[in-house]
Amino acid sequence: MNEIHGGDAAAHWDAAYAKGEDRVSWFQQDAGMSLRLIADLNPPVDAAIIDVGGGASPLAASLLSLGHTDITVLDLSRAALDAARAALGEQAHRITWLHGDLLALTSPRRYAIWHDRAVLHFLTDPPDQARYAELARNTIVPGGHVVIATFAPDGPERCSGLPVQRHDSRSLTELLGGAFTEVAHLREDHRTPSGATQHFTWFVARRT
C-alpha cells in the first residue's frame, strides 16, 4: 500500500499544517480558478456545495462573500479545519465542517457541486480510486457537477512526502465512469510558496 489511512493519515496532515498555512505547497492566497469554474456552472446561491479536502482553503470564505448559503468543508486534518474556522471568525458558523476521511463519508446529504483541489491525486490504489468515484456518483444530484484538480501528467510525482497519481482529462473520465459527462478541462501552473511550479489538470463534469 502506498497510501496512509486512518489515524496515521490524520497525523500526517496535521503535522503538515502545523508548519504554517503559507509553507505548504498547495497554499493559495485566493481560490481564483475554483471560483471561476464554479461560477461558470451558474449555481443558485442556495445550491449545496461540498469542498472535499478543503482544509484551510480560502474557497469557503470566498463563496460566503459571494452570497452562497449552503457550504460544507470536509477534511481529514482537524488542524486545517481549525485554521479555516479561525480565519472566518464570527462567520464560521455559516459553514458545515466535517472532520474525517473522505473515503469513509456516510453523509446522507447530496450536493449540487463537489469540489476537490488536490485530494484525488493522493489516491494511488485502484480500490480507493473506485471508492472515490462511487462516492461522487452517489453524493452528487443528477445535473450536479464535479470540479476536480489533480496533478497533471507532467506534474510532481510526490507531494508532502507521498506518491501521487497524476491525471489528464481522459483518465479522469475513465475513473468517474459513465455517470458523468465532461463539461470542461484545462491546465493550471500553480506557483508554490517556495517558488516551484506545479502543473495541474482541472476537470469539470456533469452528473447525468
WOQUIMO-V812127 format. One record per residue. N is the residue number from 1. PHI is phi in degrees with one decimal (NA if undefined). PSI is psi in whole degrees, 0 to 359 (NA if undefined). D_CENTER is the distance of its C-alpha to the mean C-alpha in whole Angstrom. Layout:
n->N phi->PHI psi->PSI d_center->D_CENTER
n->N phi->PHI psi->PSI d_center->D_CENTER
This chain:
n->1 phi->NA psi->130 d_center->22
n->2 phi->-89.7 psi->338 d_center->20
n->3 phi->-91.2 psi->163 d_center->17
n->4 phi->-110.7 psi->149 d_center->18
n->5 phi->-136.5 psi->167 d_center->17
n->6 phi->59.6 psi->221 d_center->18
n->7 phi->-63.2 psi->326 d_center->20
n->8 phi->-63.2 psi->318 d_center->20
n->9 phi->-66.8 psi->317 d_center->16
n->10 phi->-61.2 psi->317 d_center->16
n->11 phi->-63.8 psi->322 d_center->19
n->12 phi->-59.6 psi->311 d_center->17
n->13 phi->-76.0 psi->328 d_center->14
n->14 phi->-60.3 psi->318 d_center->17
n->15 phi->-65.5 psi->323 d_center->19
n->16 phi->-63.0 psi->316 d_center->17
n->17 phi->-72.7 psi->336 d_center->16
n->18 phi->-65.0 psi->341 d_center->20
n->19 phi->-68.2 psi->341 d_center->20
n->20 phi->114.7 psi->133 d_center->19
n->21 phi->-57.3 psi->323 d_center->16
n->22 phi->-84.9 psi->12 d_center->18
n->23 phi->-112.0 psi->354 d_center->19
n->24 phi->-86.4 psi->148 d_center->15
n->25 phi->-65.2 psi->334 d_center->15
n->26 phi->-88.8 psi->4 d_center->11
n->27 phi->-57.8 psi->136 d_center->13
n->28 phi->-129.3 psi->136 d_center->13
n->29 phi->-67.0 psi->325 d_center->16
n->30 phi->-144.3 psi->163 d_center->14
n->31 phi->-102.9 psi->51 d_center->11
n->32 phi->-57.0 psi->312 d_center->14
n->33 phi->-65.8 psi->318 d_center->12
n->34 phi->-59.8 psi->314 d_center->10
n->35 phi->-64.4 psi->320 d_center->13
n->36 phi->-62.5 psi->313 d_center->15
n->37 phi->-69.6 psi->324 d_center->13
n->38 phi->-66.5 psi->318 d_center->13
n->39 phi->-62.2 psi->324 d_center->16
n->40 phi->-61.6 psi->335 d_center->18
n->41 phi->-80.4 psi->346 d_center->17
n->42 phi->52.6 psi->52 d_center->19
n->43 phi->-73.9 psi->149 d_center->18
n->44 phi->-63.6 psi->155 d_center->20
n->45 phi->-65.9 psi->340 d_center->20
n->46 phi->-96.2 psi->9 d_center->20
n->47 phi->-65.3 psi->139 d_center->17
n->48 phi->-77.0 psi->123 d_center->15
n->49 phi->-121.2 psi->131 d_center->11
n->50 phi->-118.2 psi->131 d_center->9
n->51 phi->-105.2 psi->100 d_center->5
n->52 phi->-82.1 psi->132 d_center->4
n->53 phi->68.3 psi->27 d_center->5
n->54 phi->-66.0 psi->331 d_center->6
n->55 phi->47.0 psi->230 d_center->9
n->56 phi->-96.2 psi->20 d_center->11
n->57 phi->-58.8 psi->147 d_center->9
n->58 phi->-78.0 psi->1 d_center->12
n->59 phi->-60.0 psi->312 d_center->10
n->60 phi->-59.2 psi->315 d_center->11
n->61 phi->-62.1 psi->321 d_center->15
n->62 phi->-66.6 psi->319 d_center->15
n->63 phi->-63.2 psi->319 d_center->14
n->64 phi->-58.2 psi->316 d_center->17
n->65 phi->-65.7 psi->337 d_center->19
n->66 phi->-89.4 psi->1 d_center->19
n->67 phi->99.9 psi->2 d_center->21
n->68 phi->-70.1 psi->142 d_center->18
n->69 phi->-119.9 psi->354 d_center->19
n->70 phi->-132.3 psi->84 d_center->16
n->71 phi->-123.2 psi->131 d_center->13
n->72 phi->-121.1 psi->137 d_center->11
n->73 phi->-120.2 psi->125 d_center->9
n->74 phi->-115.0 psi->132 d_center->9
n->75 phi->-153.8 psi->151 d_center->9
n->76 phi->-78.5 psi->338 d_center->12
n->77 phi->-95.5 psi->116 d_center->13
n->78 phi->-66.2 psi->326 d_center->16
n->79 phi->-61.9 psi->320 d_center->17
n->80 phi->-65.2 psi->315 d_center->13
n->81 phi->-64.4 psi->320 d_center->13
n->82 phi->-61.2 psi->320 d_center->17
n->83 phi->-65.1 psi->319 d_center->17
n->84 phi->-65.9 psi->318 d_center->14
n->85 phi->-63.1 psi->318 d_center->17
n->86 phi->-62.7 psi->320 d_center->20
n->87 phi->-65.4 psi->327 d_center->19
n->88 phi->-81.6 psi->338 d_center->19
n->89 phi->60.4 psi->232 d_center->22
n->90 phi->-65.6 psi->345 d_center->24
n->91 phi->-86.2 psi->353 d_center->21
n->92 phi->-60.5 psi->330 d_center->19
n->93 phi->-67.4 psi->347 d_center->21
n->94 phi->-81.4 psi->353 d_center->19
n->95 phi->-107.1 psi->144 d_center->16
n->96 phi->-91.1 psi->120 d_center->15
n->97 phi->-105.1 psi->125 d_center->14
n->98 phi->-119.2 psi->123 d_center->13
n->99 phi->-104.2 psi->119 d_center->14
n->100 phi->163.2 psi->180 d_center->14
n->101 phi->-82.4 psi->125 d_center->13
n->102 phi->-53.2 psi->317 d_center->10
n->103 phi->-68.3 psi->347 d_center->13
n->104 phi->-103.7 psi->11 d_center->15
n->105 phi->-58.4 psi->127 d_center->14
n->106 phi->-127.2 psi->16 d_center->17
n->107 phi->-59.4 psi->132 d_center->17
n->108 phi->-74.7 psi->351 d_center->19
n->109 phi->-71.0 psi->154 d_center->17
n->110 phi->-122.8 psi->153 d_center->16
n->111 phi->-127.1 psi->153 d_center->14
n->112 phi->-84.9 psi->329 d_center->15
n->113 phi->-135.8 psi->129 d_center->11
n->114 phi->-110.0 psi->113 d_center->8
n->115 phi->-108.8 psi->133 d_center->5
n->116 phi->-144.2 psi->107 d_center->2
n->117 phi->-107.6 psi->101 d_center->4
n->118 phi->79.4 psi->32 d_center->6
n->119 phi->-101.7 psi->311 d_center->5
n->120 phi->-55.8 psi->323 d_center->8
n->121 phi->-70.2 psi->349 d_center->10
n->122 phi->-82.9 psi->352 d_center->11
n->123 phi->-91.2 psi->99 d_center->12
n->124 phi->-101.3 psi->348 d_center->16
n->125 phi->-94.0 psi->132 d_center->18
n->126 phi->-52.5 psi->319 d_center->19
n->127 phi->-61.2 psi->324 d_center->19
n->128 phi->-72.1 psi->323 d_center->15
n->129 phi->-64.1 psi->320 d_center->14
n->130 phi->-65.2 psi->321 d_center->17
n->131 phi->-64.1 psi->319 d_center->15
n->132 phi->-58.2 psi->311 d_center->12
n->133 phi->-62.3 psi->320 d_center->14
n->134 phi->-61.7 psi->315 d_center->16
n->135 phi->-61.7 psi->317 d_center->13
n->136 phi->-61.6 psi->316 d_center->12
n->137 phi->-60.5 psi->316 d_center->16
n->138 phi->-83.7 psi->341 d_center->17
n->139 phi->-98.3 psi->333 d_center->14
n->140 phi->-92.8 psi->134 d_center->14
n->141 phi->-69.1 psi->151 d_center->18
n->142 phi->-54.6 psi->133 d_center->20
n->143 phi->89.5 psi->350 d_center->19
n->144 phi->-79.4 psi->181 d_center->16
n->145 phi->-138.7 psi->153 d_center->13
n->146 phi->-104.8 psi->141 d_center->10
n->147 phi->-126.0 psi->108 d_center->8
n->148 phi->-123.9 psi->137 d_center->7
n->149 phi->-122.6 psi->129 d_center->7
n->150 phi->-132.8 psi->166 d_center->9
n->151 phi->-61.9 psi->138 d_center->12
n->152 phi->-74.6 psi->168 d_center->15
n->153 phi->-55.7 psi->333 d_center->18
n->154 phi->-103.9 psi->19 d_center->20
n->155 phi->-84.3 psi->186 d_center->17
n->156 phi->-60.6 psi->150 d_center->17
n->157 phi->-89.7 psi->343 d_center->18
n->158 phi->-142.0 psi->155 d_center->17
n->159 phi->-150.8 psi->136 d_center->15
n->160 phi->52.9 psi->35 d_center->16
n->161 phi->80.8 psi->6 d_center->19
n->162 phi->-119.4 psi->148 d_center->17
n->163 phi->-70.1 psi->154 d_center->17
n->164 phi->-129.5 psi->162 d_center->15
n->165 phi->-108.6 psi->111 d_center->15
n->166 phi->-81.3 psi->151 d_center->15
n->167 phi->-138.4 psi->154 d_center->15
n->168 phi->-120.8 psi->182 d_center->16
n->169 phi->-63.9 psi->328 d_center->16
n->170 phi->-66.3 psi->313 d_center->19
n->171 phi->-67.2 psi->327 d_center->17
n->172 phi->-69.5 psi->321 d_center->14
n->173 phi->-61.4 psi->316 d_center->17
n->174 phi->-65.4 psi->320 d_center->19
n->175 phi->-64.9 psi->315 d_center->16
n->176 phi->-74.3 psi->332 d_center->15
n->177 phi->84.5 psi->186 d_center->19
n->178 phi->-70.3 psi->353 d_center->21
n->179 phi->-75.6 psi->353 d_center->20
n->180 phi->-127.7 psi->146 d_center->17
n->181 phi->-120.0 psi->127 d_center->19
n->182 phi->-61.4 psi->136 d_center->18
n->183 phi->-104.8 psi->318 d_center->18
n->184 phi->-162.6 psi->155 d_center->17
n->185 phi->-146.6 psi->152 d_center->16
n->186 phi->-157.6 psi->175 d_center->16
n->187 phi->-117.0 psi->144 d_center->16
n->188 phi->-134.3 psi->139 d_center->15
n->189 phi->-103.6 psi->107 d_center->17
n->190 phi->-89.6 psi->130 d_center->15
n->191 phi->-95.8 psi->119 d_center->18
n->192 phi->-80.0 psi->164 d_center->17
n->193 phi->-57.5 psi->334 d_center->19
n->194 phi->-83.2 psi->354 d_center->22
n->195 phi->98.7 psi->359 d_center->22
n->196 phi->-77.2 psi->160 d_center->21
n->197 phi->-111.0 psi->130 d_center->19
n->198 phi->-116.6 psi->128 d_center->16
n->199 phi->-89.1 psi->125 d_center->16
n->200 phi->-115.4 psi->148 d_center->13
n->201 phi->-102.9 psi->127 d_center->13
n->202 phi->-105.2 psi->141 d_center->11
n->203 phi->-142.0 psi->129 d_center->12
n->204 phi->-122.3 psi->130 d_center->12
n->205 phi->-140.4 psi->151 d_center->14
n->206 phi->-100.5 psi->135 d_center->16
n->207 phi->-77.3 psi->121 d_center->17
n->208 phi->-82.6 psi->NA d_center->21
